């Protein structure tokens, strides 16, 4: 039934509709006796077909009304008006967690805080013998004072004592969101295996649902999903979701452990109380204390050992905002900042600003030597992997900043930057760099040592648009970058003589090319009239007229002492609007102990040419590869004894050791 404003249910006057779902319709109403705003839920008629069900529901509601917790929605009253059963609850202002997740994942801090609040509320109910049985984002309200759990325990009130497995698909709290056409079901995605197998539910079933909610808050994706009931149930019963940190790079490994234990198939393998989950989430949120002992102390508590990691990343991302386009060179009023890679991954030689200048596209390499693509907004600290881009060889933006082109499995593919289905454009061989013009053409290098190829972004057969000039000595064409007209582009022509490697101007409408200048770095266009490229320890800017397609004047250093990676293989420089991003590295680095919050706790050894690092399992020693200028710049492996402060070389060959 649908109630109109002004309708009465006992002393409650309906004001407006709020929502509708499998458990009924919810209205904003006024309690005429106490003159307060309340929420009234009308139960579906099918739930009140028998008097026995109604009596059972009222007994359960009375028990729930005794729950007093700041994160449980208060149940004020139950009543009947004619054939209509209704509940009267605390009126809440805010939005459901489901609505919030529709806009993407929560940042780590509120995700941990809200997860702990939900766990606290569950613990209070479990101690009173009440199991929620239908915990899901739609039953969590986000308010100014924190979360509020809704519909607490009401599923049990209408659940038969011994449900058959076939009845599980018809529980009243399950909104009918799966159809024969394959629409995804909501509640099934959060149900524990024992509920799906009709083995009954206990507090550990709520903990399973809590794990699924935690996963979704942190990643923006459901832990278990599918296009049919069978697919969802099979996923819950047989599959494990990916680690949270595999999707949300800022997530610490401790959160992986918490979520994984919540989602164990066997209830005995899960956390045995919600309070344990709340305690773990708060511990992760707090991070290690400020008084953690220095790393030279040989023994640490378990919590301290989890916190120690060593910062020796070879590559960091630098961003400069305020690049001014006119005058002899960019003036000094600039904003600069560096973005180190998340723990456990490194930047793998490519970075691209989105054409609107708002986001960064990064190519990552994890400790398992697997690559993936991540997107980071310049307005937040959030860095998210793009699902479906695992084991990619390179990526680039669409001209509208909404999609990403990337290379994987020998194919050129495209996907929405916020996630979605992956579309294959064409076969691409061993390509690793590309560019997408505003006219819908994509350029890429098909094979190492080959020319630049072009293909429609909608798909088709690639065709070469450049030809290797063997008489000049060209061996490969790299890194096409479109100019504003969407037809002309620049690229790097690698030569057998590195001194002849050049930045070349070309067009998708002609085979004619023009060599602009010698450089082993790729060049990128910075609006409205600069070409940027790396040389020695600086990024240089050279005025370039995009209408006449000519260089103007001489190049000038724009940013110095950046140690920018050579673009002989990867595109480590990008520009959009008044922003420039580049990958920077240096052979003089420090080994730094840091805690999970990024606070420096001490250093290890002297400043040197470290390239990689490993900590021994007992934490007492650190092995590093060090580039020795006195030995022809080759790498040797050294071992540092952390507790004794001693260093010893363990390799001394005339080749590189790692």
Secondary structure, 3 states (H helix, E strand, C coil): CCCCCCCEECCEEEEEEEEEECCEEEEEEEECCCCEEEEEEECCHHHHCCHHHHHHHHHHHHHHHCCCCCCECCEEEEEEECCEEEEEEECCCCEEHHHHHCCCCCCHHHHHHHHHHHHHHHHHHHHCCCCCCCCCHHHEEEECCEEEECCCCHHHHHCCCCCCHHHHHHCCCCCCCCCCCCCCCCHHHHCCHHHHCCCCCCHHHHHHHHHHHHHHHHHCCCCCCCCCHHHHHHHHHHCCCCCHHHHECCCCHHHHHHHHHHCCCCHHHCCCCHHHHHHHHHHHHHCCCCCCCCCCCCCCCHHHHHHCEEECCCEEEEEEECCCCCCCCCCCCCEEEEECCCCCEEEEEEEEECCCCCEEEEEEEECCCCEEEEEEECCCCCEEECCCCCCCCEEEECCCCCEEEEEECCEEEEEECCCCCCEEEEECCCCCCEEECCCCEEEEECCCCCCEEEEECCCCCCEECCCCCCCCCEEEEEEEEECCCCCEEEEEEEECCHHHCEEEEEECCEEEEEEEEECCCCEEEECCCEEEEEECCEEEEEEEECCCCEEEEEEEEEEECCCECCCCCCCCEEEECCEEEEEEECCCEEEEEECCCCCEEEEEEEEECEEEEEECCCCCEEEEEEECHHHCCCEEEEEEECCCCEEEECCCCCCCCC
